């Protein structure tokens, strides 16, 4: 039974913060700041006013529709996944609206990453459990609440907390429900291999 690696997309496989910032500036003349780790509340119009929480979902939806092509692979991911693929299956579990799932898969393919993409909404633990089944598995995500959810619903799955963007790393504490926090793929690859080898 081949092990399974379940990867979030944004800030694990593809950069998100920098492309989203660029798209907001080019499409809307808005500025994304990271005064805190949040997207809602950190977007400002050209006059300096904060974009309200109610307007944020439409902006994010617009990025998924129009701006995803600005996203590029994070450092080291292509090499790491190429090395891991012979020993395990790899899938993407991303919180993206279903209508944009195929576009996300297409963008990954354009970067040489041929991966099945599963769309999710809300906490990911139940779907992590469903995808893993009885297989040895590792789940990699940048957001602590998803690790808490995975710990609750899929406790046997290894949980690796990764935040690829250097600006965001300082704003996101290590997830207390993850087994490890590693922000670079060179080291993460070894942790994933070691964890999966340790599973009975």
Buried (B, 14 or more C-beta within 10 A) or exposed (E): EEBBBBBBBBBBBBBBBBBBBEBBEEEBEBBBEBEEBEBBBBBBEEEEEEBEEEEBEEBBBBBBEEBBEBBEBBBBBBEBBEEBEEEBBBBBBBBBEEEBBEBBBEBBEEBEBEBEBBBBEEBBBBBBBEBBEEBBBBBBBBBBBBBBBBBEBBEEBBBBBBBBBEEBBEEBEBBEBBBBBBBBBEBBBEBBBEBBEEEE
